[in-house]
Amino acid sequence: MISPISRLMLKNQRGFTLIEMLIVVAIGGAIAAVGSMATRQVILETDRNNNHEIAVRQVQNAGFWVTRDTQTAHTVVAEGDADGLPLTLIWQDFEGTNEYQVVYSLAEIDGVPNLKREHYTNRTANPDPDATSYVAKYINTDPLKTNCSFSSPVLTFTVTATVGGGSLQEQSETRVYEITRRPDGS
């Protein structure tokens, strides 16, 4: 049995009007649109940040290896036309029995430009490199962006890495290294 109070409550109860339902749907749609735009923006920014971090790391790798070898070298030869590459660095061991040579150049591997490092021991006797490694990827091959020049005793090495290849997430990093080679000892 329904009490008189319950009957009164049921009698005054009504559903939502069409206008109220349309307002709720419009507000829900606006919240969903804002949420999806925010999610898309987070994904794009994450890709941009990742590409920038990769570019920074590649430029640091290139700078580390060129700096390390230049500080060891007695002789620095920047041979290229506009970009100074290939870069040849030569030194001898303390006993004077072995001559070491490192040659840096740009090489493309699977469509990705890399900074290539070839290490030789006694190159005149053995023209094949002892070791070949690719010390940095995504190196920009434009001579205005990646180049080196030598004015004794300082090698100026400018390197740019570009990651993301023409997309909205493309990021570049450029560093200029001024490296002093070791003195001749004479």
C-alpha positions in Angstrom: 0.0 0.0 0.0 1.2 3.4 -0.9 1.2 6.1 1.8 -0.4 9.4 1.1 3.1 11.1 1.3 4.5 8.7 -1.3 1.5 9.3 -3.6 2.1 13.1 -3.3 5.7 12.7 -4.2 5.0 10.5 -7.3 2.3 12.9 -8.5 4.7 15.9 -8.6 7.6 14.0 -10.2 8.3 14.8 -13.9 11.1 13.8 -16.3 13.6 16.0 -18.1 12.4 18.2 -20.9 13.8 18.0 -24.4 15.6 21.3 -23.9 17.3 20.1 -20.8 18.5 16.9 -22.6 19.9 19.0 -25.5 21.8 21.2 -23.1 23.3 18.1 -21.3 24.3 16.6 -24.6 25.9 19.9 -25.8 27.9 20.3 -22.6 29.0 16.6 -22.7 30.1 17.1 -26.4 32.1 20.2 -25.5 33.8 18.4 -22.6 34.7 15.5 -24.9 36.1 17.9 -27.6 38.3 19.7 -25.1 39.5 16.4 -23.7 40.4 15.0 -27.1 42.2 18.2 -28.1 44.2 18.2 -24.9 45.1 14.5 -25.4 46.2 15.2 -29.0 48.3 18.2 -27.8 50.0 16.1 -25.2 50.9 13.4 -27.8 52.3 16.0 -30.2 54.3 17.7 -27.5 55.7 14.3 -26.4 56.8 13.6 -29.9 58.4 17.0 -30.2 60.2 16.7 -26.9 61.4 13.2 -27.8 62.8 14.4 -31.1 64.5 17.3 -29.5 66.1 15.1 -26.9 67.3 12.7 -29.6 68.8 15.7 -31.6 70.6 17.0 -28.4 72.0 13.6 -27.7 73.3 13.1 -31.2 75.0 16.6 -31.2 76.6 15.8 -27.8 77.9 12.4 -29.2 79.4 14.1 -32.2 81.0 16.8 -30.0 82.4 14.3 -27.5 84.2 12.1 -30.1 85.6 15.0 -32.2 86.7 16.8 -29.0 88.4 13.7 -27.6 90.3 13.0 -30.8 91.2 16.6 -31.5 92.7 17.1 -28.1 94.9 14.0 -28.7 96.0 15.0 -32.2 99.3 16.6 -33.2 98.0 17.3 -36.8 94.5 18.5 -37.8 93.5 18.6 -41.5 90.1 19.9 -42.4 90.0 19.0 -46.1 86.5 19.6 -47.4 85.4 22.3 -49.7 82.7 24.3 -47.9 82.2 22.1 -44.8 85.8 21.1 -43.9 84.8 17.4 -44.0 86.4 14.9 -44.1 88.3 15.9 -41.0 91.6 14.0 -40.4 93.3 13.9 -37.0 96.8 12.4 -36.6 98.9 11.6 -33.6 101.7 9.2 -32.5 102.1 7.1 -29.4 104.6 8.1 -26.8 107.2 5.7 -28.1 106.9 7.0 -31.6 106.4 3.6 -33.0 102.8 3.8 -34.2 100.9 6.6 -35.9 97.2 6.8 -35.4 94.8 8.6 -37.6 91.0 9.2 -37.3 89.0 10.4 -40.3 85.5 12.0 -39.7 83.1 12.2 -42.7 79.4 12.2 -43.4 77.8 9.0 -44.6 74.2 8.0 -45.3 73.0 4.7 -43.8 69.4 3.6 -44.8 68.6 7.2 -45.7 69.8 8.6 -42.4 72.9 10.9 -42.5 75.5 9.8 -39.9 78.9 11.1 -38.7 81.3 8.4 -39.5 84.6 7.8 -37.6 87.3 5.7 -39.1 90.3 4.8 -37.0 93.6 3.7 -38.6 96.9 2.5 -37.1 100.0 3.1 -39.4 97.8 4.0 -42.4 100.7 4.0 -44.9 101.4 0.3 -44.1 97.7 -0.7 -43.7 95.2 1.4 -45.8 92.1 -0.3 -44.2 90.6 1.1 -41.1 91.1 -0.8 -37.8 87.6 0.3 -36.8 84.7 2.1 -38.3 81.9 3.5 -36.2 79.0 5.9 -36.6 79.1 8.3 -33.7 76.0 10.4 -34.4 72.8 10.0 -36.4 70.5 12.6 -38.1 73.4 15.0 -38.8 72.4 17.8 -41.1 74.5 17.6 -44.3 74.0 21.3 -45.2 77.6 22.8 -45.1 76.1 25.9 -43.3 74.8 23.7 -40.5 77.5 21.1 -40.1 81.1 22.1 -40.8 84.6 22.5 -39.3 87.5 24.8 -39.8 91.0 24.8 -38.3 93.0 27.8 -37.3 95.9 26.5 -35.3 95.6 25.5 -32.5 91.7 25.7 -32.5 89.3 23.5 -34.4 85.9 25.0 -34.7 83.3 22.2 -35.2 79.7 23.2 -35.9 77.2 20.3 -35.9 73.4 20.2 -36.4 71.2 17.2 -35.9 67.6 17.3 -37.3 65.1 14.7 -36.2 61.6 14.2 -37.4 62.2 14.7 -41.1 59.7 17.4 -42.3 56.9 16.6 -39.9 55.3 18.9 -37.4 57.4 17.2 -34.8 60.7 18.0 -36.5 63.3 19.3 -34.1 66.9 20.5 -34.6 69.8 21.2 -32.3 73.0 23.0 -33.2 76.2 23.3 -31.2 79.5 24.9 -31.9 82.6 23.4 -30.3 85.9 25.2 -30.2 88.5 22.6 -29.5 92.2 23.2 -28.8 94.5 20.5 -30.0 97.4 19.5 -27.8 100.7 21.3 -28.3 103.4 19.8 -30.4 105.9 19.6 -27.6 108.6 21.3 -29.6 
